[in-house]
Amino acid sequence: MPSSRLEEIRLKEKLYHDEFYENVKLFTQDTWLQKPVKTVMDTYELLTGKDNAQLLDLGCGVGRNSIPLAQRLEGNEGKVVCVDFLESAIRHLRVNAEQFGVADKLELIQSDISELHINAGSYDYIISVSALEHLDSISSFHRVLETLQHGTKEQGIHCFIINANVQETEIDTGIPLHPMFELLFRTEELIRTLRDKYADWTILRESAARFSLEIQRDEKRVLLQSDVVTWIARKS
């Protein structure tokens, strides 16, 4: 049994994703894996010097965004470094990379984001979709942002999608559940933090939109609702 709330959350998330990745193929219609995130792909086009672009995908999963980005790097020296905490994600991504012919464009790393070492000025484009809210503490969140900024080249871009104001409700009973998220951001608080941390950067987009998704937890149907905060900034 989990000995702490953090361990319980991580176990539940692992069980959910392990089962999902085992049963749902990448780009399956009518699932959240059906296509890459449009914002991520559109923002990539804002990069300068794409011929040798170095990309970092935090919480890469099975390649929803990494593989389409790698396809855009074909024919040049660019690379996507893919990081995920889950062994199942990295294992399935390795298979998917071979299937889609981009294995040579990907570097796969199984790691907690908070433990990832990044050299100064390493990346042109850093993306994170629904991953930073799964860091273990607010202090880790602040530290990771600083590490990512330090590891970004001049004119490099960060594109983050972070869940805030998260609610989970058991669908069949209407009973509210404690969300299985490590960091339960309030939307306004999160945006204030990002504005402060990126005060010296050029903000390209700041938005929040309500989102809902049916998921399975403990073999029960659960409605997950959140404000999806999109944050895009360029290093000045």
C-alpha positions as CSV (number, residue, x, y, z in Angstrom):
1,M,0.0,0.0,0.0
2,P,1.2,3.6,-0.7
3,S,2.7,5.2,2.4
4,S,2.0,8.8,1.4
5,R,-0.4,10.9,-0.6
6,L,2.4,11.5,-3.2
7,E,3.0,7.7,-3.6
8,E,-0.8,7.1,-3.9
9,I,-1.1,9.7,-6.7
10,R,1.9,8.3,-8.6
11,L,0.7,4.8,-8.3
12,K,-2.8,5.7,-9.6
13,E,-1.3,7.7,-12.5
14,K,1.0,4.8,-13.3
15,L,-1.8,2.3,-13.3
16,Y,-4.0,4.5,-15.5
17,H,-1.3,5.3,-18.1
18,D,0.2,1.7,-18.2
19,E,-3.2,0.3,-19.0
20,F,-4.0,3.1,-21.5
21,Y,-0.7,2.8,-23.4
22,E,-1.1,-1.0,-23.5
23,N,-4.6,-0.9,-25.0
24,V,-4.6,2.3,-27.1
25,K,-2.3,2.8,-30.1
26,L,-0.8,6.2,-30.9
27,F,-3.0,8.4,-33.1
28,T,-6.1,6.3,-32.4
29,Q,-9.3,8.3,-33.3
30,D,-11.5,9.5,-30.5
31,T,-8.8,9.3,-27.8
32,W,-6.5,12.0,-26.4
33,L,-3.7,10.3,-28.4
34,Q,-5.4,10.9,-31.7
35,K,-3.3,13.8,-32.9
36,P,-0.5,16.1,-31.7
37,V,-1.4,19.2,-29.7
38,K,-2.0,22.0,-32.4
39,T,-0.5,24.7,-30.1
40,V,2.7,22.7,-29.8
41,M,3.0,22.1,-33.6
42,D,2.1,25.7,-34.5
43,T,4.6,27.2,-32.0
44,Y,7.4,25.1,-33.5
45,E,7.0,27.1,-36.7
46,L,8.0,30.3,-34.7
47,L,11.5,28.9,-34.2
48,T,14.5,30.4,-36.0
49,G,17.2,28.1,-37.3
50,K,15.1,25.0,-37.6
51,D,17.8,23.2,-39.5
52,N,19.6,22.2,-36.3
53,A,16.8,22.7,-33.7
54,Q,17.3,20.9,-30.4
55,L,13.9,20.0,-28.8
56,L,13.0,18.8,-25.4
57,D,9.6,17.1,-24.7
58,L,8.9,16.7,-21.0
59,G,6.3,14.1,-20.1
60,C,6.6,12.8,-23.7
61,G,4.3,9.8,-23.2
62,V,4.3,7.5,-26.2
63,G,5.2,10.2,-28.7
64,R,2.0,12.1,-29.4
65,N,4.0,15.3,-29.9
66,S,7.6,14.0,-30.2
67,I,7.0,11.9,-33.3
68,P,5.3,14.6,-35.4
69,L,8.0,17.1,-34.3
70,A,10.7,14.6,-35.2
71,Q,9.1,14.2,-38.7
72,R,9.5,17.9,-39.2
73,L,13.2,17.6,-38.4
74,E,13.8,15.0,-41.2
75,G,16.7,16.0,-43.5
76,N,18.6,18.1,-40.9
77,E,20.6,17.8,-37.7
78,G,17.7,18.5,-35.3
79,K,16.8,16.1,-32.5
80,V,14.0,15.6,-29.9
81,V,15.0,14.6,-26.4
82,C,12.0,12.7,-24.9
83,V,11.6,12.5,-21.1
84,D,9.0,10.5,-19.2
85,F,8.8,9.1,-15.7
86,L,7.1,5.9,-16.8
87,E,8.9,2.9,-18.2
88,S,5.8,2.0,-20.2
89,A,5.8,5.3,-21.9
90,I,9.4,5.1,-23.0
91,R,9.0,1.4,-24.0
92,H,6.0,2.2,-26.3
93,L,7.7,5.3,-27.6
94,R,10.7,3.3,-28.7
95,V,8.4,1.0,-30.7
96,N,6.4,3.9,-32.2
97,A,9.6,5.7,-33.2
98,E,10.7,2.7,-35.2
99,Q,7.2,2.3,-36.7
100,F,7.1,5.9,-37.9
101,G,10.7,6.0,-39.0
102,V,12.1,8.6,-36.7
103,A,14.1,6.6,-34.2
104,D,17.3,8.4,-35.3
105,K,15.7,11.7,-34.4
106,L,14.8,10.8,-30.8
107,E,16.8,10.4,-27.6
108,L,14.7,8.6,-25.0
109,I,15.2,9.2,-21.2
110,Q,13.3,7.7,-18.4
111,S,13.5,10.2,-15.5
112,D,11.6,12.3,-13.1
113,I,11.6,15.8,-14.6
114,S,12.9,17.3,-11.4
115,E,16.0,15.1,-11.5
116,L,16.9,15.9,-15.2
117,H,20.2,17.6,-15.7
118,I,20.3,20.2,-18.5
119,N,23.4,22.0,-19.7
120,A,23.2,25.8,-20.2
121,G,21.8,26.9,-23.6
122,S,21.0,23.4,-24.8
123,Y,17.6,23.7,-26.4
124,D,15.7,25.8,-28.9
125,Y,12.2,24.5,-28.0
126,I,11.0,23.0,-24.7
127,I,7.5,21.6,-24.5
128,S,5.5,20.1,-21.6
129,V,1.9,19.0,-22.0
130,S,0.2,18.0,-18.8
131,A,3.4,17.1,-16.9
132,L,4.6,20.0,-14.8
133,E,1.6,19.7,-12.5
134,H,2.9,16.3,-11.6
135,L,6.1,17.5,-10.0
136,D,6.4,16.5,-6.3
137,S,6.2,20.0,-4.8
138,I,5.9,23.7,-5.5
139,S,9.6,24.1,-4.7
140,S,10.4,21.5,-7.4
141,F,8.2,23.4,-9.8
142,H,10.1,26.7,-9.3
143,R,13.4,24.9,-9.5
144,V,12.5,23.1,-12.7
145,L,11.4,26.4,-14.4
146,E,14.7,27.9,-13.5
147,T,16.6,24.9,-14.8
148,L,14.6,25.0,-18.1
149,Q,15.3,28.7,-18.6
150,H,19.0,28.2,-17.9
151,G,19.0,25.3,-20.5
152,T,17.3,27.4,-23.3
153,K,19.2,29.1,-26.1
154,E,18.7,32.8,-26.8
155,Q,15.5,33.2,-28.8
156,G,14.4,29.7,-27.7
157,I,10.8,29.1,-26.8
158,H,8.9,27.3,-24.0
159,C,5.5,25.9,-24.7
160,F,3.7,24.6,-21.6
161,I,0.2,23.3,-21.1
162,I,-0.6,22.9,-17.4
163,N,-3.8,21.8,-15.7
164,A,-5.2,24.1,-12.9
165,N,-8.4,24.2,-10.9
166,V,-8.6,20.4,-11.3
167,Q,-11.7,18.5,-10.2
168,E,-12.5,14.8,-10.4
169,T,-16.0,13.4,-10.0
170,E,-17.3,9.8,-10.0
171,I,-19.7,9.9,-12.9
172,D,-22.2,7.2,-11.7
173,T,-22.6,8.6,-8.2
174,G,-21.7,12.3,-8.6
175,I,-19.3,12.0,-5.6
176,P,-16.4,14.5,-5.8
177,L,-13.0,12.8,-5.5
178,H,-9.6,14.1,-4.4
179,P,-7.8,14.8,-7.7
180,M,-4.9,12.5,-8.5
181,F,-2.6,15.5,-9.2
182,E,0.5,16.3,-7.1
183,L,0.2,20.1,-7.6
184,L,-3.3,21.5,-7.4
185,F,-2.8,24.9,-8.8
186,R,-5.4,27.7,-8.8
187,T,-5.5,29.2,-12.2
188,E,-4.8,32.7,-11.2
189,E,-2.0,31.7,-8.9
190,L,-0.3,29.7,-11.6
191,I,-0.5,32.5,-14.1
192,R,0.9,35.0,-11.6
193,T,3.8,32.6,-10.9
194,L,4.6,32.2,-14.6
195,R,4.4,35.9,-15.2
196,D,6.9,36.4,-12.3
197,K,9.3,33.7,-13.5
198,Y,9.2,34.9,-17.1
199,A,9.4,38.6,-16.4
200,D,12.5,38.9,-18.6
201,W,11.1,36.8,-21.5
202,T,8.7,37.8,-24.3
203,I,5.3,36.3,-23.6
204,L,3.8,35.0,-26.9
205,R,0.6,33.4,-25.4
206,E,-1.2,33.3,-22.1
207,S,-4.6,31.7,-21.9
208,A,-6.8,29.4,-19.9
209,A,-9.7,27.3,-21.2
210,R,-12.0,24.8,-19.4
211,F,-11.6,21.2,-20.4
212,S,-13.2,17.8,-19.4
213,L,-12.3,14.2,-20.1
214,E,-13.8,10.9,-19.0
215,I,-11.1,8.6,-17.5
216,Q,-11.0,5.4,-15.5
217,R,-9.8,5.2,-11.9
218,D,-10.1,2.0,-9.9
219,E,-12.4,0.6,-12.6
220,K,-14.8,3.5,-12.1
221,R,-15.8,6.2,-14.6
222,V,-14.4,9.5,-13.5
223,L,-15.0,13.0,-15.0
224,L,-11.8,15.0,-15.0
225,Q,-12.2,18.7,-15.4
226,S,-9.6,21.5,-15.3
227,D,-8.6,24.8,-16.6
228,V,-6.0,24.2,-19.3
229,V,-3.4,26.9,-19.0
230,T,-1.3,27.5,-22.1
231,W,1.9,29.4,-21.6
232,I,4.3,30.3,-24.5
233,A,7.3,32.5,-24.0
234,R,10.5,33.4,-25.9
235,K,13.8,34.0,-24.3
236,S,14.8,37.6,-25.0
